[in-house]
């Protein structure tokens, strides 16, 4: 075992090491790190994944991992900047197929772009394989919103999109989360990937017109935000890229015996910081739904960043009508197993993977929640259920959607949710910074199996039953194709 792996296990056992005081100095975004130092960081990353991750070889075999790390090591043949090393490490760790296992640049890099650099002045939306300008934040107002981007600085947009997506982790083979992350972080991620540019040669096709090319200047982020706010007034129905409060909402339509329940977070601290509490809200909402005689219920968990699995289970308990299983077993690496076994958690060795699994429903730590059979709520909702999902339906939200789909309790509408139907990693994490580059690293310590892991079948993601296609005009005009389809299905069933 290397000294770097040993250091990581100390971090796992005792929590994140306290930050060391550093002398005040201007941040240098272009600072180069010695190749030998970065190769040591790569060794730390490799040994950490091997020691901690509960299912490292589920989507990428060990031999492939060995080849990937060897190839990455060969790329580090000269001093590299933090962003150049990030370009090697981020796609590499993404091969774990785990939304909760990733590397990220430290905050000073993001702060630098936000305060001291100039950026590509476009916000985008992506539909299918097309990237559209959703907000032209540049000084050239002749470029119309809704234009399709074709090329930036000589690079076809398909290649730009593929490269930007490779930096983001997702569950299994899911790609929808990566697309939505690119939308959310387009200008920042473009600069992290392609470096600083004073100006951009942009080829675009205005709606219904032939392609043309113009050069636009990079702008400070503060100016981009000002221009974005002005542009938003022209398209007030264009939905924001991040969830906005209130995160929990209920719209009742008693005249049609319908309701729309919106859940944007399952995470208690986020909800409580905005004056909302999950379980009291759900109790009240389901009570109102019952009192109104609702027969068709839409549950909208799009753009839901997840949170407590217990909240996802609590909501589903109102739909179940009978006891149900949330988690069949939890898997851990040998290092995590040893720490848990010392605390009395009962595990069994699984020779096929070299990991340990537990179904010990008596384990008290919260990371083992859900191993016991979950009870249905009293007076559960028995009507039809339509669940709206998208590429940002993550973590506990994907678990909720999986419960609905696996138990045939409703119809899923939207795009594939980035969560494995049979389970995924998470619950508790090792968090640390790589010693030289400072890349922030998070690695899952547990994998939750939502179905019996011994059952045959592919470990697919949470796929919708219906996937309506939305045009850019739909997005600008606030046309919700997912909800629209749910209402049409209700009309057919009435």
N, C-alpha and C positions, 0 to 999 in steps of 0.2 A: 504494500500500500504506500502510495507516495505521500510526502508531507502535505501536499495540497489537499488530497482526499481526507487526510486526518484533520486538517483545519476545518474542512467543511462539516465533518461529523460533529466537531465541537460546536459549530454554529447551529446545526440541527438540534443538538441536545440542549443548548443553553439559550437559543434565540439569537437574533441578529446582534453582532458585535457593535458596541457603541462607536459612534463616529469619532475619529481622531481629530483633534484640533489642528487646523492648518493655517499657515501664515496667509494673511490677506494679500492677494495678488490679482491683477487683472486676468480674467479667464482668456486663455488662448485656444480658440476653437480649432486652429490648425496645428496644434502641438503634435509632434511626431514621437511615437514610442518605439524604443529599440525592438528589433525583430525578435531577439532572444526573450525579452520581457513579454511580448505578445504570445510567443509560443508557450511560455509558462502559463499565461492566462488560458490559452486553449487547453492545456493539460488540466488545469483546475476545472474548467467547464466539463471536459470529458469525464474526469474522475468523479466529479460531483453528480453528473447524470447517472453514472453507473452505480454509485453508492446509494442514491436517494430515490430516483424515479421508480415507481412501482410497476411500470409496464413499458420499459424502454424499448423492448424489441417487439412490441405488438404490431406496429406498422412499418418498422424498419428493422430488418434482421441485423444481428450482431456483425456479421461479415460486412454488410453494407455500411454500418456505422464506422467500423474500422477504416474502411476505404474513404469515407467522407472526411473523417478527421485527418487522415494522412494527406488527402488532397488539400484540405484547409491549411495544414501545416506548411505544405509546399508553397502556398500562396504568400505566406509571410516570409518573404525572402529579402525584405528591406524594411526600413522604418516606415510605419504607417500612422496616419492620424486616427483619432478615436472613431470618426465616422467610417474610415476605410476598414478598420477592424470590425466595426459593427456590421458592415456589409458582408463580411465573411461569417461572423458568428450568428447573426439573426436567422438567415435562411437555414443554417446548419441545425440549430436547436429546434427549428420548426418541424424538422423531420420526426420529432417525437409524436406528432399528431395529438398534441395536448394544448388546449387553449390556455391552460394555466401555467404552462412552462415556456418561458420566453426570456429574452434579454432586451434591455432598453438602454438608450444613452442616458447618462446622468442629467439631472435637471439643468446644470449650467449650459449644456448644449442647446436645450430648448429655450432657455432664457436668452441666450445669445441671439438666436434667430428672432425671438419676439421683440428684442430691444435694440440690437446693434447690427442687424443685417437687413438685406433687402430680399424679397421673395417673389416667386411667380404669382402674379396678381389675379388668379382665377380660382373660384370655387366651382366644383364639378358635381354632377350626378351621373351615375353609370346605370344604363339599362342594356341588358344583354351584353354585347361586345362593344357598345358605343359609349364614348365619354362625351358628355355635353357640358357646355359652359352654363352654369346655373347662376353665377354672379360675375359680371365683368368688373373687377375692381381696379382695372388699369386706368391710365389717363386717356387712352384711346376709346372713346365712347362709341365709335362707329362699329365696333365688333358686337353684334347682337347676342343677347342671351338666347340660349336654345341652339346656338351653333354647335356643330359636332367637331370636336378636336380630332385632327388627323395626324399631326406631326409637331413635335417640339424640338427645336434646335437640331433638326436633321434626323431625329429618332422617331420612327413610326409609333403612334400612340399605343398600338397593341404591344410593342416591346416595352414601352414605358410602363404600361399597366402590369404586364407580367413581372417586371422587375420590382415594382413597388409592392405588389402582392406578396412576393417571396419573403419580405421582411417580417410578416405577421404570422403568428402561430394560430392554428385552429384545431378543432377536434377531428381526428381521423383524416379522411380525404376531403373534408368540407372546404368549399371555396367561397361561399357566400359571405362569410365573416370578413375574409381578406378584402373582398370588393368594398364592403361597407367601411372598413377601416381606411382604405385608400381615399374614399370620399371624405371621411372625417378629417384626414390629416394630409390632404393632397399637397399643399404648398410646402409644408415642413418636410414631409417625407421625400418630395422631389429634390429638395436641396440636400438633405442627408444622403441621398442616393447619387445625384449627379454633380453635386458641388455648387459653389456660388457662380452665378452668371449675372452680369450687369444688365443684360437684355436677352429677350427670347424671340427667336424667329418662329412664329406660330402659323401653321397651316390649318385652316378651319373651313367648314362648309356651313354658311348660314342656312336657316330653314328654307328648303325648296330652291336653293341656289348652288352654283358651281363653287368648288373650292377656291380659296384665295389665301395669300400669305401676307402677314404683316409682322413688323417687329414692335414689341412692347417692352417698356422699361420695367425692371424690377423695382419694387416699392417697399418701404418699411411696413412692418406689420401694423403699426398704429394707423397708417394711412389706409391700408387695406381694410381694417375694421371700420373706419369711418365711411369708406365707399360702400362697403357691404351693407351697413345700416341704411344708407340712402337707397341702395338698390332693392332692399327688402320691402320698401314701401310700394314699389311697383308690382311686387309679386307676394302679397301678404299671405296667400294660401299655400305657398311652398313650405313644406314641413321642415323644421330645423333638423340638423343631423344628430343632435344629442337630445335625450329626453328632457322635457321641461315640466316643472311642477304646475299643478298638483299631479303627483305620480299615481295616485289612486283615485278613480272616478267611476261613478255609476250614472248612466243615462237610462231612465225608465220610459217605456212607451206602452203604457197599460192599455191604450185603445187597440193596439195590435198584439198585446200579450208578448212583447219583446223587450229585451234589455241589452245594453252594451256595457260590459264591465271592463274597465281599462286598468291594467297593472303594469306600470313601467319599472318598478323595482320590487324585489323580494328582500332587499337589504334593510334591516331595521334601523341602523344608524343614519342612513341616508334619508329614510322616510321620517324618522323622528326629528331630524334637523330641519325638516320642512313642515313640522307640526302634524304629521300623520302617523298613525300606529296601525300596523298591518292587521293583526287579528281582530281588534275591535271594529275596524273598517269592514273587513270581510263578514264578520258576524252581522253587522248592521245591513250591509248590502244584500246578503243572501236572505235576511229577514224581509227586507223590502221587496225583493224579487218574489219570494213566496207569497207575501201579502197581495202583490199585484197580479198574481195568477199567471206569471210569465211562462210561456210554453217554448220559447226560442231564445236562447242566451248566447250572445257573442262575448267571448273572453279575449281581449286584445293584449297579447304579451309581446308585441313587436317592440323593438328598441328597448328591450328589458335586459339590463346588465347583470341580472341574477341576484344572488344574496343567500339568505338562509334556506337550506333545503327543507327545514321544518316548516317554513311558510309556504313553500310549494306544495308540500304534503298536506298542510292545513287547508289550503284552497281546494285541492283535489278531494279531500275527505267530504266536502259538501256535494260532490258529484258522484261519489263512488257507490253509495247505497249498500255497501257491504265492506267488511274488512279487506285490506289490500296490502300487498308488499311494495315497499318503496325501494329497499336495497336488499339484495339476496346475500351478498357478501362483500367484503372490503379486502383489497389486496395491498400488500406493502413489500418493500425491499427488505433484504435480510437486516440491514442496519436499523431501519425503522421497526422491524419486528422485534429486534432485541430490546429496544427501549420500551416498547409496549408490553412485551412479555414480562419484563421486570416489574411492570405496574399491574400485572395480573390479567392482561387480556389474553384470551385463548385463541391461538392460531394453529393452522395445519399447513405443513410444507406442501407446495405444489411442484413436483419435480419437472413437469413439462416446461415451466417458465423459470424455475429457480427462485420463485417468490413465495410469500406466505399469504394465506387467506384466512379471514375470520368471519364467522357468522354469529359471534358472541353478542347476543342482544342484551347481556347484562353489563357490558362495558359502559362506563359512565361518561368518559370524555365526549364532547359534542361532535367530534369528527366521526364517531360511530353511530350517530343518530340514524334511525330508519331501519336498523337490522331487525327490530321487532315488528310483528304484524301491526299495521296502523288501523285504528278504528275509524269507521265512518262517522260523520257528524250526525247528531239527531236531526230529524226532519230534513233529509237531504233533498237537493233539487233533482227532479226526475225528468225534466224536459230535455229537448234537443240542445246540443252544445256545438258551437262553431268557434274554433280557436284560430286566431290570426297570428301568424309567425313570420319572421324574416331573418335575414342574416345577422341581426343583432339580438336575436332571442338566445341569450347565452346562459351557461351555467345552470342555476336553479330554474330559470325560465325554460330552458331546454328540457330539464328533468320533468317539469310539469307537463310540457307538450308530449314528452315520451310516455308519461303515465296515461294521458288521454288516448294516445294512439295505440299503445300496447294493450289497453283494456277495452278498446273499441267503444270508448265513451263519448266520442265526438268526431267532428270533421275538421281537419286541419287545412287552412287556406293561407297561401302566401308563397314564400320561398323557403328552401331548405334551411332548417335551423342548425347552427353549429354545435351540435351535441350528438354523441353517439346514442342511438336508440337503446342500446343495451347497457349504456353506462359510460363513464368518463372519469378522468383524474381530477383531483382537487381536494377539498376539505381542509387541508393544512399544508403549509409550504415551508421550504427552506428559502430564505431571502438573504442575499449577500451581494457584495460588490467584488468583481474580479480585481485582484490585487494591484495590477499595473494600469490597465486601461480604465478601471472604475466602472465598467459596464455593469448595470444593475441586473441581477439574475434572480429569477424565481423558478423553483422546481417543485412540482407536486410531490407530496409524500404518500398519498393514498389514491387508489382507484376504486370507485364504487361500481359494482355490477348491479344494474337494475333488473337484469334477468339472470336466470340460472346460467353460469358460465359454461356448464357442461352441455348445454343444448347446442345443436348444430345451427348453422346459419351465419350469414354475413353480418359483420358489425357495422351496419350502415348508419347513416345519420338520420335525424328526424325529418323525414321527407313529407311535404304536404300532400293531401289528397287532391287538391286543386291548386294550380299555379297561374293566376291571371297575369297577363302581360300589361304593364303600364308604360305609356309613351311619355316623352318629355312634356308634351302638352298636358297630359293628365297630372303630372307632378306640379307644374306651374299653376294649374287651375284647381288644385286641391281635390282632384277626383281620386277617391279611395277605391281602387278596383277590387281589393280584397274584401272590404266591407260590402261593396256593391254586390259581389257574387254571393256573399253570405245571405244578404237580404233576398236575392233571387231564389236561392235554395229554400229559404223559408217560405217564400210565396208558393213554390211548387209543393211543399209539404203540407201547407194549410188546406 
